[in-house]
């Protein structure tokens, strides 16, 4: 049961954005920049970073939706998403992504847990300053979003197909466009 009166039928952060729509645009604009914007990291890799952090925070909604989006970008590879959530160092991802996931995991614990050695490892594996920057910001953003979603006890569907369908829409349309359209439809239905 959510801690505040949220619109029925909307899960996770979508319900919170419908509750307070003026927060939706800046959050979704940031998500679009970090997860979909121009980058030398693929959208799938960036979604894996978000998924890893959300899994470490035990945020069911965020780890499931972003895992589904990552899998969508990675050709439906749900096994890889599970491997990254379970043991990123053993997952079949590049050494550079493993180093970036390790940085993200440190940020999830405490920003001050990131050490020079972590950054050196990422650089040795070919990570750029922008990739390191964006990894830290993705991790920080998802710590905030995970706490937002779970701190207000939002609903998370259990149907995996729901997440796959939603992932395809977000992958095609983006965060900001998809949420604005969804909120408009929700308001028309009320």
N, C-alpha and C positions, 0 to 999 in steps of 0.2 A: 504494500500500500504506500503510494507516494506521500511524502511529508507535506506537500502543498497540493492544492487542487489543480491537477493537470488535465488537459484535454484527453478524453478517453480515446483509446485506439492508437495513439501515437507512442512509440517506444523510445526509450533512451533520451538522447539529447534532442531529438525531434520534438518531443513533448515539451521540453524546457524552452526550446526556441519558439514554440507556439505560445507558451505561457508568457514569455517576455521577448517578443519578436525584435525589439530594437537591439538585442544582443546577438541575434542570428547573423546579421550581415557581417559585422567585424570578425566574428569567429569563423564563419564560412569563407570569408575572403582570405583570412590567414591560412585556413586549411587548403584552399585552392592554390595559393602561392607555394606553400611548403610541399604539398603532396602531388600537385598536378602541373605546377608551373615549370618553366624551362629549368633543366638541371642535367648534370652529367650522371645523376642517379636516376634510374627508371622509376616510374610511378609505382611499380610493383615493389621495388626495393624500399622506397620511402614508406609505402603502406606496411611493409614488413617491420620497419622500425616502430611505427605507430602500434602495430599489433603486439610486438614484443613488449613494449612498455606497458600497454594496457593489460597484457597477460600477467606481467610482474605485479601490477596493481590489483589484479584479480577483478577487473571490471568486465563483467560478462558481456554487456552490450557492446562496448567499444572493441574488445578483443575479437568478438565474433563478427561484427560488421566490417571492421578494417581487415580482419583476416580474410573475409569473403571478397573484399575489394582487391586485396593483394593477390589472392588466388585468381580472380578474374583477369587481372593484368598479367599474370604469369601463366596464362593458358589453362586455367582451371586446376592448377597444382595445389590442391588442398593438403596433400601430404607434406609438401615443403613448408607450408604455413604451420602445420602442427609441429614439424621438426624444429622450426625457429622458436616456437613457443616453449618447446620442451628442453632443447639444448642447442642454442645458436652456434656454439663452437663445433658441434658435430653435424650441423645442417649442411646440405649441399648448396652452399652459397659461396661467393668469391671470398678470398681472404680479406679483401678490403671491406666487404659488407660485414664480415665477422668482427672486424676491428671496430667498425661503426656501431654495430649492435652492442658490443662491449661498452662503448662510451655511453650509449643510450641507457644501458642497464645501470651504469654508475650514476647518471643523472637521475634516474628513477629513485635510487637510494637517497642521494643527496648531491646536489651540484658540486659540492666541494670534494666529493669522492673521486671526481675525474682527476687523474694525475698526468703529469708530463709524459710518463711512460705510455699511457693510453693513447695520447695524441701522437707520440712518436711512432707507435705501432701502426696507427691508421695512416700516417704519412708514408711510412716504409712500404705499406701495402698499396700506395698510390692515391690516397684520399687527398683532396684539395682542401684548402682552408674553407671554401664555401661549403663543401660537403660536410666537413666537421661542424661548421657553424649551424648548418641546417639540421644536422642530426641532433645536436644539443637542443635546438629550438623545437623540433618535432617532439623530442622526449619531454621537454618542459611543458609544451602545449598539451600533450596527452596526459601528463600527470594532472594538470588543471582540469581537463575535460573529464577524466576518470573520476576525480573527486566531485565534480559538478553533478555528473550522472548518478553516482552512487550516494553522494551526500544528500540528495533529495529523493532517494529510493525509487528511481524510475523503473518502469516495467521493461523487461527484456524478453522478447519472444523466444520460445524454445525450438521453433520450426526452422531448420537449416535452410529450407527453400526460401523462406522470407528474406534471409540475409543474402542469398545468392541473387534473388530478383532485385533487391535494393542495390546490391553491389553493381549490377549491370547498369542500372540507371545512373548511379553516381559516376561510374567510369565513363559513361557516354556524355553526361551533361555537366558534371562537376558538382561541387558542394553548394556553392552560392546559388546557382541557377536552380538546382534541384530542390533545395530547401525553400526558396522563395516561391516556387511553383506549388510545392506541397502545402506551404502555409496558406497561400491564396485559396487553394482548393478546400482546405480545412475551414477557412473562414466563410466560404460560400456555402458549405454544408451546415453551418450553425445557424 
